[in-house]
Amino acid sequence: MAFTKNFSEGQQVVLVDFVKYPDESYLEYRIGTRINAVEELIQKFIPAISDHFERSITLLLKPSDISETIPERFAVTNEEEIHQAIKKIEEFFLNYGFDWLDQMSYPEVLEDYFARSKEQIFQSNHSVYNSFRGAVLAKLYNPEDYPVLKQVYLEQIQTNTMTPFSIASFLQLLDYLEKMEINISS
């Protein structure tokens, strides 16, 4: 299940996964923010399934990445445990989640998160996409630091055993960004 809330630059997203097994099931939440300008720009340089970029999210984290007060996922075996998990998630959203979503809806704050959290960003399953996103965020929303940050993202792409195709695509993106005029209103 996906819940979205639109804002001027994109969407706030809450994803809920419930995976049922014979003995135990798992309830997992992820929250994130999509910045349309970033996703639309990177889609020109990363080949993907046709509708992937319509659903892509600029930053998607587990609540446990935001607060240590909540587990990565909930193991549930009965209805009472499901209700307890939902109550803990509600508490998380009231204490941390909604505020985090609102903060990350400002592209400048999201860019700062990418710049400060480089290690976490590059260790994720989507490190190639995140390198592209980080470079675009820096160019659009932090042009003063862009020259330094683009080099950091380039080094990460080169050292994280990316395919030659990914490296070439990233270099094409950087070339495009260098020539791009910024027309984003703040």
N, C-alpha and C positions, 0 to 999 in steps of 0.2 A: 504494500500500500504506500502511496506517496501523497503527501499533503503539501500544497504549495501556497505561498502568499506572494503576490506580485508587489514590487516596489519600482520606483522610476527607472533604475538601472538593471533590474533583473527579477530574481525570485529568491525567496527563502524556501528551503525544502526540508521536510522531515520524512524519512523513509522508515517504514516498519516492516521487518521480516519476521515471520513466524514459520519455523521449520518443524514439522511434526515427525517424530520417530516413534516406533512401537513402545519403547520404555520411557523415553524422555523427549521433551520438545524444547526448542530454544526461541526466545523472544529477543530480538535485537533491534536497536534503533540507531539511525545515523542522521545527522543534521548537517545542513550546509547552505551555501549561498552560490547562486549563479549570477555572474555579471555578463550580461548579453554581449557587450562590446568585446570582451575578452574571448568568449566562446566563438563568436562569429568570426573573429580575426584568426584564431588558431585553426579553425576548420579549413582554412585555405591552404594550410601547410601540413596537416596530418591527415592521411587517408583513414577513413573510418566507414563503418556501416552507415548507410544513407541517413537514417534517422537518429544516429547516435548524438550528434551535436545539438539536436533539438532537445534532447534530454540530458545533456552533459551539465555537470555542476562544477563550478570553479574550485570550490573547497568543500569537501565532504569528510566529516569526522564522526567517530563514535563519541557518545557522551562521556565515556571514560577518558577520552583524550582531552576533555575540557575540565572535568572535575573528577577527583579521586573518590568522590562520595558515591559513585555508581559503578557497578560492574560492567565489563565489556559487553556481556550478554547475560540473559537470565535463563537458567535451566528451570523448566517447569514440568511438573508431572500431574498437576491437578488444577482445577479451577481456582482454588484458593491461592495457589502460588502465582497464577496469572494475575489475579486481583492485586496481590502484594507487589508484583513487578510493575504493574501499571501505576500503582500508588507511588512507588519510588521514582518512576519516570516523571510523573506529574510534579513531584517535589523538585526533581532536577530542573525541569523546565521553569518552574516558578522561581527557583533560586539562582539558576545559571543560564539555562538554555535560551529563553526568550531574549534575555539581555545580550547573550553572545550573538544570536541571530541578528538582532538589531545593530550591534556594533559592526558585524561583518557585512552588513548591507551597505556600508560606506566603502566604496572602492579603495579609498586612500588607506583606510584601516586594514582592509584585506591585503592590500599590497604590502603594508608594514608587517603584517603577520607572515606573509610569504618570505619577506626579506629577513626577518628575525628567526624564522623557524626552518631555515634551509635544510638542516640535517633531517628533521622529521619529514619534510616535504620530499626529499630525495630518497628516503627509505621506504616510501609508500609503494604500493603496487602500480601506481600511476605516475611514476617519477618522470617519464618522458613528457607526458601531458603537463605535469606540474612545472617542469622547466620552461616549457612554452608559455604557460600561464604566467609564471613569475616574470619572465622577460616582458610580456605584453603589459602586465600590471605596472611594472616599473616604468615602461615607456609612456603609458597613458597617464599614470597617476603619481609618478615620482620622477619626472624627467631629469631632475638635478642629479640623482643618484643612479640613473639608468646606465651610464657608461661603466660604472664599477659593477653593478648588479648583473648586467648582461654578461660580463666576463666570468662572474661566479657561476651563472647558469650554464654558460658554455663549457667551463671546466668540468662541471658536474655531468653534463651530457657526454663529454669525452672520456671521463674516468669511470662512469657507471656501466661500462660495457654495452653501450647502445649500438645498434646496428649502424653500418655506414649510411643507410637510407635515412635513419633518424637524425644523424649528425648533419647530413646534407640538407634535410628539411629544416632543421634548426638554423643552419647558416643562411638559408633562403629567407627564413622569417626575420633574422637579424638584419639582413640586407633590406628587406621591405620596411622594417621599423626605422632604419636609418634614413630612408628616403621619405618617410611618412610625415605629413603635416598633422599636428594634433589639433583636433577641432572638438574636443570633449568639453562641455561646459561644467564648471565645478559648482 
